[in-house]
Amino acid sequence: MDAPDISASPPMKTEDFVFSAGEHWLAATRVQPDAGAASSILTLHGLGKTANRHTIRYVLDHLAGHGLASVCFEFSGNGDSSGAMEEACLRRRYEETLAAAEHLDKREPLTLIGTSMGGHLAAWVAPVLKPACLVLFCPASYPADAAESRFDGGLARPGPYPDSPAYAGISEFSGDLLIIGADKDAVVPAETLDGYLAAAKNAHSKHIVWLDDCEHFIHRWLPHQDALRPQVLTTIRDTILRAHARQ
């Protein structure tokens, strides 16, 4: 079943492109309210063979309708990017995140939107990229010694690991934090999200939204929730705009 049309917004411009990160070429899409708009939002998808840059588009299309441009991309081994996912690891994806961020407009306050594993990465890179806003969907957290573990079955399960690089990274974050959790998530324990909130002791603001009757794969579920979806999208948009206004 196709996602409902939620665009009720002005025409937007999309541009597909590729960029290099180490030995790989990564596929990306720029989503803009109009040609030439400064892209200040970067999205980071989750782990899994079917993870791709397109499932978050319902969020990015909404943001573009309100003047906010973004870049979504696929890590090596996923979607249209080169490489094999089984050969990737968190460390490689950390470096690929930094490479993707080079395609944002540095003059604008940065927002990182991370889903599951992408949430771990967004928090981990926060001390380097210094985003004004973090939006994390069911963010995973992995232990420090998992950084080099390949995605061939040996990666630790997500959990509230005290030594997680994500928790260390978000402890230095001073912007606005929005976490969106799924109350029936069987992949990322709720305690993991509690760990993010506790670690984000320097955040200017932090807020969590729990989605009732939602499982881990939020972006498969939320686009079809006609009553709830607009509320969540408005919360995301307003959080980003508030962070921009403070800069």
C-alpha positions as CSV (number, residue, x, y, z in Angstrom):
1,M,0.0,0.0,0.0
2,D,1.4,3.4,-1.0
3,A,1.8,6.1,1.6
4,P,-0.9,8.7,1.4
5,D,-0.3,12.0,-0.3
6,I,0.5,14.4,2.5
7,S,2.2,17.0,0.4
8,A,-0.4,19.8,0.5
9,S,2.6,22.1,0.1
10,P,4.2,24.2,-2.7
11,P,6.1,22.4,-5.5
12,M,9.6,21.4,-4.5
13,K,12.8,20.6,-6.2
14,T,14.7,17.3,-5.8
15,E,18.1,16.5,-7.1
16,D,19.8,13.1,-7.1
17,F,23.6,13.0,-6.8
18,V,26.5,10.8,-5.7
19,F,29.5,11.6,-3.6
20,S,32.6,9.8,-2.5
21,A,33.3,8.5,1.0
22,G,36.5,6.5,1.3
23,E,36.4,3.8,-1.4
24,H,32.7,4.0,-1.9
25,W,30.2,6.1,-3.9
26,L,27.1,7.1,-1.9
27,A,23.7,7.9,-3.4
28,A,21.9,11.0,-2.2
29,T,18.9,13.2,-2.8
30,R,18.6,16.9,-2.1
31,V,15.1,18.0,-1.2
32,Q,14.5,21.7,-1.5
33,P,11.6,24.1,-1.4
34,D,13.1,25.8,-4.5
35,A,16.2,25.6,-6.5
36,G,19.2,27.0,-4.7
37,A,17.8,26.8,-1.2
38,A,20.4,26.1,1.4
39,S,20.4,22.5,2.7
40,S,20.8,22.4,6.5
41,I,19.2,19.0,7.4
42,L,20.9,15.6,7.0
43,T,19.1,12.3,7.5
44,L,20.8,9.1,8.6
45,H,18.9,5.8,8.0
46,G,18.9,2.7,10.1
47,L,20.6,-0.7,9.9
48,G,19.3,-3.5,7.6
49,K,19.4,-4.6,4.0
50,T,16.2,-2.8,3.1
51,A,17.1,0.5,4.8
52,N,17.2,3.4,2.3
53,R,17.1,7.2,1.9
54,H,13.5,7.2,0.6
55,T,11.4,6.1,3.7
56,I,12.1,9.5,5.4
57,R,10.8,11.5,2.5
58,Y,7.4,12.1,4.0
59,V,9.2,14.1,6.7
60,L,11.5,15.9,4.3
61,D,8.8,16.8,1.9
62,H,6.8,18.4,4.7
63,L,9.9,20.4,5.9
64,A,10.5,21.5,2.3
65,G,7.0,22.8,2.2
66,H,8.0,25.1,5.1
67,G,11.2,26.4,3.6
68,L,13.6,23.8,5.0
69,A,16.0,22.0,2.6
70,S,17.6,18.6,3.3
71,V,19.9,15.9,2.1
72,C,19.1,12.2,2.5
73,F,21.6,9.5,1.5
74,E,22.4,5.8,1.7
75,F,25.3,4.4,3.6
76,S,27.6,2.0,1.7
77,G,26.0,-1.3,1.2
78,N,22.5,0.1,1.1
79,G,20.1,1.2,-1.6
80,D,21.9,2.7,-4.6
81,S,25.3,3.2,-2.9
82,S,28.2,1.0,-3.6
83,G,29.7,-1.7,-1.4
84,A,28.3,-4.6,0.7
85,M,26.5,-4.0,3.9
86,E,28.1,-7.0,5.6
87,E,31.5,-5.3,5.2
88,A,30.4,-2.1,6.8
89,C,30.7,-1.1,10.5
90,L,29.7,1.8,12.7
91,R,33.1,3.4,12.4
92,R,32.8,3.4,8.6
93,R,29.3,4.9,8.8
94,Y,30.6,7.6,11.2
95,E,33.1,8.6,8.5
96,E,30.4,8.5,5.8
97,T,28.2,10.7,7.9
98,L,31.0,13.3,8.0
99,A,31.4,13.0,4.3
100,A,27.7,13.6,3.7
101,A,27.7,16.6,5.9
102,E,30.1,18.3,3.5
103,H,27.2,18.7,1.2
104,L,25.3,20.9,3.6
105,D,25.4,24.7,3.7
106,K,27.7,25.6,6.6
107,R,26.1,29.0,6.9
108,E,22.9,27.5,8.2
109,P,22.3,25.9,11.6
110,L,22.6,22.1,11.1
111,T,19.9,19.6,12.0
112,L,20.6,15.8,12.1
113,I,17.7,13.4,11.8
114,G,18.6,9.9,12.7
115,T,16.6,6.7,12.7
116,S,17.6,3.7,14.8
117,M,21.3,3.1,14.1
118,G,21.2,6.5,12.4
119,G,20.2,8.0,15.8
120,H,23.4,6.5,17.4
121,L,25.5,8.0,14.6
122,A,23.8,11.4,14.9
123,A,24.6,11.6,18.6
124,W,28.1,10.2,18.1
125,V,29.1,12.9,15.5
126,A,27.4,15.7,17.4
127,P,30.6,17.0,19.0
128,V,32.2,17.3,15.6
129,L,29.3,18.7,13.5
130,K,27.8,20.7,16.4
131,P,24.1,20.6,15.2
132,A,21.6,23.0,16.5
133,C,18.9,20.3,16.5
134,L,18.8,16.5,16.8
135,V,15.6,14.6,15.8
136,L,16.0,10.9,16.7
137,F,13.5,8.2,15.8
138,C,13.8,5.2,18.0
139,P,17.5,5.8,18.4
140,A,19.7,2.7,18.9
141,S,22.8,2.8,21.2
142,Y,25.8,0.5,20.9
143,P,28.8,-0.1,23.2
144,A,32.1,1.5,22.5
145,D,33.7,-1.8,21.5
146,A,31.1,-2.3,18.7
147,A,32.5,0.5,16.5
148,E,34.6,-1.9,14.4
149,S,32.2,-4.8,14.4
150,R,31.1,-5.7,10.9
151,F,27.4,-5.9,10.0
152,D,27.7,-9.7,9.4
153,G,25.9,-10.8,12.5
154,G,28.4,-9.9,15.1
155,L,27.1,-6.4,16.1
156,A,25.8,-6.1,19.6
157,R,22.1,-5.6,20.1
158,P,21.0,-2.0,20.8
159,G,20.7,-1.2,24.5
160,P,21.5,1.4,27.2
161,Y,25.2,0.9,27.3
162,P,26.9,3.3,29.7
163,D,30.0,3.5,27.5
164,S,28.1,4.2,24.3
165,P,29.7,6.7,22.0
166,A,26.2,8.0,21.3
167,Y,25.7,8.9,25.0
168,A,29.1,10.4,25.2
169,G,28.4,12.5,22.1
170,I,25.0,13.7,23.1
171,S,26.4,14.8,26.5
172,E,28.2,17.6,24.6
173,F,25.1,18.6,22.7
174,S,23.8,22.0,23.5
175,G,20.9,22.3,21.0
176,D,17.3,21.2,20.9
177,L,16.7,17.4,21.2
178,L,13.5,15.7,20.0
179,I,13.2,11.9,20.4
180,I,10.3,10.0,18.9
181,G,9.9,6.5,20.4
182,A,7.6,3.6,19.5
183,D,5.9,2.0,22.5
184,K,5.9,-1.5,21.0
185,D,9.5,-1.3,19.8
186,A,11.0,-4.8,20.1
187,V,14.4,-3.8,18.7
188,V,15.4,-0.8,20.8
189,P,14.5,-1.1,24.5
190,A,12.8,1.9,26.1
191,E,15.7,2.2,28.6
192,T,17.9,3.1,25.7
193,L,15.8,6.3,25.0
194,D,15.9,7.0,28.7
195,G,19.7,6.9,28.5
196,Y,19.7,9.5,25.7
197,L,17.6,11.9,27.8
198,A,19.8,11.4,30.9
199,A,23.0,11.8,28.9
200,A,21.8,15.0,27.2
201,K,22.4,17.1,30.3
202,N,23.6,20.1,28.3
203,A,20.8,20.2,25.8
204,H,19.0,23.6,25.5
205,S,15.8,21.6,25.4
206,K,14.8,17.9,25.3
207,H,11.5,16.3,24.5
208,I,10.3,12.8,23.9
209,V,7.1,11.8,22.0
210,W,5.9,8.2,22.4
211,L,3.8,6.7,19.5
212,D,1.2,4.4,20.8
213,D,0.7,1.0,19.1
214,C,3.8,1.6,17.0
215,E,6.6,-0.9,16.4
216,H,10.2,-0.2,15.7
217,F,9.8,0.7,12.0
218,I,8.2,4.1,12.5
219,H,8.6,5.2,8.9
220,R,6.5,2.3,7.6
221,W,3.7,3.1,10.1
222,L,3.5,6.8,10.6
223,P,2.8,7.9,7.0
224,H,-0.5,6.0,7.2
225,Q,-1.7,7.6,10.5
226,D,-3.9,10.4,9.2
227,A,-4.7,11.9,12.6
228,L,-1.3,11.5,14.2
229,R,1.1,12.2,11.3
230,P,0.4,16.0,11.0
231,Q,0.9,16.4,14.8
232,V,4.3,14.6,14.7
233,L,5.4,16.5,11.5
234,T,4.5,19.8,13.1
235,T,6.4,19.0,16.3
236,I,9.5,18.1,14.2
237,R,9.2,21.3,12.1
238,D,8.7,23.6,15.1
239,T,11.6,22.0,17.0
240,I,13.9,22.7,14.0
241,L,12.6,26.2,13.5
242,R,13.1,27.1,17.2
243,A,16.7,25.8,17.0
244,H,17.2,28.0,13.9
245,A,15.8,31.0,15.6
246,R,18.3,30.7,18.5
247,Q,21.3,30.9,16.2
